[in-house]
Amino acid sequence: MYGGGASTPALPIDHTPAAIRDPHHYANIVTAIASVGNALSAKFLDMPTNKRNYLALRNNSTTANIYVEFDRDATTHSVIRLTPNTMILFDVVVPQNDIYALADAAGAELCYGYSTII
């Protein structure tokens, strides 16, 4: 008791664990390989109908650099440049755009994996 004699009522404490499930943190990964040309940029992944929650890209080429761009044709000035056998992973902030690629040599391959929230 303090001051005027009123007491604070005790609140019941619930120690039952709460189940928390976030669909963003689960992934069913689809993988594929795209042949990437050196003359014209090509779209290799469409914008998802649901939200994409995982995206991995790897340049499987031995000599070609691969340039990756979002929502427009890739060029040698694109935001991402993957040197041979380089990988990039998006698993926290994941691009939702259509994705395009272009190589600087013939015979390039881009391995990729992605997941969308169901």
For each residue, the residues with C-beta under 8 A, 3 or more apart:
1: 5 6 7
2:
3: 6
4:
5: 1
6: 1 3
7: 1
8:
9:
10:
11:
12:
13:
14:
15:
16:
17:
18:
19:
20:
21:
22: 25 26
23: 26 53 117 118
24: 51 53 117
25: 22 53
26: 22 23 53
27: 53 54 115
28: 115 118
29: 54 56 113 114 115
30: 113 114 115
31: 111 112 113
32: 111 112 113
33: 60 109 110 111 112
34: 42 44 101 109 110 112
35: 107 108 109
36: 42 44 61 64 66 101 102 103 108 109 110
37: 40 41 42 102 103 106 108
38: 64 102 103 104 105 106 108
39:
40: 37 73 102
41: 37 69 73 74 75 100 101 102
42: 34 36 37 100 101 102
43: 46 98 99 100
44: 34 36 99 100 101 110 112
45: 98 99 112 114
46: 43 98
47: 96 97 98
48: 51 52 96 114 116
49: 116
50: 116 117 118
51: 24 48 94 96 116 117
52: 48 55 94 95 96 114 115 116 117
53: 23 24 25 26 27 91 94 115 116 117
54: 27 29 90 91 94 113 114 115
55: 52 89 90 91 94 95 112 113 114
56: 29 87 88 89 90 112 113 114
57: 68 80 82 87 88 89 110 111 112
58: 82 85 86 87 88 110 111 112
59: 64 65 66 82 83 84 85 86 87 108 109 110
60: 33 85 108 109 110 111
61: 36 64 65 66 84 85 103 105 107 108 109
62: 84 85
63: 84 105
64: 36 38 59 61 84 103 104 105 106 107 108
65: 59 61 81 82 83 84 103 104 105
66: 36 59 61 81 82 101 102 103 108 110
67: 74 75 76 77 78 80 81 82 101 102 103 104
68: 57 74 78 79 80 81 82 99 100 101 110
69: 41 72 73 74 75 78 79 80 99 100 101 102
70: 79 95 97 98 99 100
71: 97 98
72: 69 100
73: 40 41 69 100 102
74: 41 67 68 69 78 100 101 102
75: 41 67 69 78 102
76: 67 102 104
77: 67
78: 67 68 69 74 75 81 102
79: 68 69 70
80: 57 67 68 69 88
81: 65 66 67 68 78
82: 57 58 59 65 66 67 68 86 87 88 110
83: 59 65 86
84: 59 61 62 63 64 65
85: 58 59 60 61 62
86: 58 59 82 83
87: 56 57 58 59 82
88: 56 57 58 80 82
89: 55 56 57
90: 54 55 56 93 94 95
91: 53 54 55 94
92:
93: 90
94: 51 52 53 54 55 90 91
95: 52 55 70 90 99
96: 47 48 51 52
97: 47 70 71
98: 43 45 46 47 70 71
99: 43 44 45 68 69 70 95
100: 41 42 43 44 68 69 70 72 73 74
101: 34 36 41 42 44 66 67 68 69 74 110
102: 36 37 38 40 41 42 66 67 69 73 74 75 76 78
103: 36 37 38 61 64 65 66 67 106 108
104: 38 64 65 67 76
105: 38 61 63 64 65 108
106: 37 38 64 103
107: 35 61 64
108: 35 36 37 38 59 60 61 64 66 103 105
109: 33 34 35 36 59 60 61
110: 33 34 36 44 57 58 59 60 66 68 82 101
111: 31 32 33 57 58 60
112: 31 32 33 34 44 45 55 56 57 58
113: 29 30 31 32 54 55 56
114: 29 30 45 48 52 54 55 56
115: 27 28 29 30 52 53 54
116: 48 49 50 51 52 53
117: 23 24 50 51 52 53
118: 23 28 50
